[in-house]
């Protein structure tokens, strides 16, 4: 799909996608790192919005509100709602949470469209162990929403437990019974960068996939 290739070209150009040795939140040592925070300009946001919108349209899931967890999810929800309106003519709501509840004015820890009783599509960037996704869902549950699905920027395709051949996304699907789609996967990255990596980097990627990737 052209939007995937466009996004990966941009990720390499903007140092969103890097190769080396990186320590993840899970404590694992990874030979690559994907930091969507390095998408910092209008053209980057437009490319991201287009990729999320195309993925959501392909999912064909019914929803009312896009929810983006603070902080990276805030801009993702906003620009994706705008892009979906351009592409489909449908005006979806978008909302996000505050890290700390506001104690003055209207108060609360939610900003944006009303979500109670609504079908909510959750947007996030990179998934490894699924911790951030579970935190976002825990935030949504008291709001009495219907979780319609989850859309991610990158699925690292890693096993939850190295001894069990089940991916993080597979576990989340079984746990929450909702559709989950990812714009990019580790396989996409490896295929895209195959001709550009050094032998050392390529071998490190292959070793990492062999140790952690769910089949």
Order of alpha helices (4+ residues) and beta strands (2+ residues): alpha-beta-beta-alpha-beta-alpha-beta-beta-beta-alpha-beta-beta-beta-alpha-beta-alpha-alpha
